[in-house]
C-alpha cells in the first residue's frame, strides 16, 4: 500500500506537467534554441521532479517507515530509507 495515496492525484498532475516540460526541452533542442534558455528549463524540470520526490519521501517516512517502527520492523525500513536518501541526494 502506498503512503502517498491522499496525494496521488496531485502527484500525477505534477508529473504530467513535468512530462510536458521535458517534451518542451526536447523541442528546444530539436529547434536549436539558445543554450541558456534550455538550461533554465532543465533546472525547472529538476526542481519540479525533486518536489515530487520530496513529497513521496515525506509520505514514506510518515507512513511506511512509521508503521514499520510501530510493528517492530523499523531497523530494516530505516536502513532502506537511508539508502533511498543517499540515492536521492546524489
N, C-alpha and C positions, 0 to 999 in steps of 0.2 A: 504494500500500500504506500502511496506517495504522501509525504508530509506536506507537499505544496498544493494539495487538492483545492483548497479555498482560493488560491492564487492562480490556478491553472488557466482560466480564461484570459486574465491579464497577461500572463507569461506568453501564451500563444499569440496574443495580439502584438506584444512587443517583438516576438520572434518573426512574425510576418513583416513588421516594419523593418527589422534588421535585414531580412531576406531582400526586401525591396532596395534597401541601401546598398547591399552587396551587388545586386544587379546594376544599380546606378554606377557604382565604382567600375564594374566590368565595362559598361558602356563608355565611361570616361576614358578608360584605357584604349578601348577599340577606336574611339574618336580622337585619340592623340591629344587629350586635354592637358592643360598645364600641370606639371608635376606637383606643385604646391597645393593646388586645388584637390588633386587626388589624395594626397597625404592627409589633408584636413578631413576628407570624407572617411578615409580609413580610420583615423583617430576617433571619429564619431561612431563608427561601427564597433570598434573595440570597446569604447565606453559603454555603448548600449548593451553589448554582449556581456561585459563584466557586471553590469547592473542585474541582468537576468541571472547570471551565475551567483552573485551575492545573495539574491533573493532565495534561490533554491538552497544555497548553502545555509542560510539562516533558518529556513524551514526544516532542513535536515537536522541541524543541531538541536532545534527546539522540539522536533518531532521524533525522528528515528533514534537519534543518539540519546535523547532524554528518556525515551521509552526503554531502550536497551539498558540504561543505567538502573532504571526502576525495577527491571526484571532480572538484574544480576549479570547481564551480558555487556556491561559498559566498557570493559577494557578493550574488547575486540572492536567495538564501534568507535571508541576514541582513537585507537590506532588507525582505523580506516579513515576517520575524519582528518587526522593529522596528515596522512598520505595524500588525501584529496587537497588539503590546504597547500601542501608543498607543490603539488602539480598546478594548482590554481594560480599560485603566485610566481610561476616561472616567467 
